[in-house]
């Protein structure tokens, strides 16, 4: 099946006429569809139409904007099974994971519908007969560039607040999950979103992203993806374009002396192997008190070996494929690095040949023990169901190793020792600290974002008022008597 871009209220091919294929990562013989390969001219047309449309949307007022988002949430809720099945086929996660993500979109739309109604200004004391006040207004045209690992929920938590604040949106979904971008825009249009207010531009490689950063008329850009791409975007934008970047993570779970090991293993298993390890907050390092090291490695290896891999649509499958052949090649390279550095693969690696796995990008949940403190497996983002385990002597060493990476997104602690919990929470250079729960999973009403190379820290990506600050601007007005 062939799909189209959405520009100026119409479904249209790329102006170049070019297309690209999208295939199922669990079965590369399964062609999902052909998608338009957009470029500079498509982006220019989108900027023109969205720029013309957003002032009328802003003028409708917060109740009308909230109403569209509430309706979109209801539509998504009615389509969960259908969208989740397509998400599993396109991205690879299990049906349970796909249903959870699809449900999350509806929750995001409802949350930001409420935020539309909470937008407000302030008034300030002045000499008698005068008043100063602030007006909160949209920034204008917001470009949204999203990754493949959460193609629905990450797009929703960017598009929904942008629309709630009165902006227009140019949406570039990942080339690996273009169908999910298509479905999200369809839902918004079915909910009554003005047709010219949102543009959907598909594209392969960096062409569309580069066009977005070089085309005048983009007022704000929000991006989630790799650090390298994020820095290219930031360097290409002009100084008057707002930029929000959420990038990679190298997240650790710290297991302290007082931890219950069965509980710790369950927390690590969910954080490291859920979603095939393809989450920016996924657990990829375990720093465990030396007294528990051997026992934890053994228990975690048994838990990992018990996970069934395969196509996410199959009954009994706990973990789907990696999303791309490049991801699989990357994992293979790091398995080689682990051996070079003296690490010991206790379970996992490449699966044995089978008909069910032959045409997909599969890797088994992998545990690597015995890695040195300076190992690349403790520093580099692998973005896969691969976890390295390192013994530590005390809280201070755990903090030192946890922070010895360019990233600073999420860290979790397994302990009931409040003094140690507070010390790690206060000292670690991570933007999200979780206690007795996996590194993955965050509340939609709480701020989300990292430190160091995980974020440019211009604005948090999730939450309430602090998110709306990115999508709106403040104007000060002085009224004299």
Secondary structure, 3 states (H helix, E strand, C coil): CECCEEECCEEECCCCCCEEEEEECCEEEEEEEEEECCCHHHHHHHHHHHHHHHHHHHHCCHHHHHHHHHHHHHHHHHCHHHHHHHHHHHHCCCHHHHHHHHHHHHHHHHHHHHHHHHCCCCEECCCCCCEEEEEEEECCEEEEECCCCCCCHHHHHHHHHHHHCCCEEEEECCCCCHHHHHHHHHHHHHCCCCHHHEEECCCCCCHHHHHHHHCCCCCEEEEECCHHHHHHHHHHCCCCCEEEEECCCCEEEEECCCCCHHHHHHHHHHHHHHHHHCCCCCEEEEEEEHHHHHHHHHHHHHHHHCCCECCCCCCCCCECCCCCHHHHHHHHHHHHHHHHCCCEEEEEECCCCCCCCCCCCCCEEEEEECCCCCCHHHCCCCCCCEEEEEEECCHHHHHHHHCCCCEECEEEEECCCHHHHHHHHHHCCCCEEEECCCCCCCCCCCCECCEECCECCCCCCECCHHHHHHCEEEEEEEECC
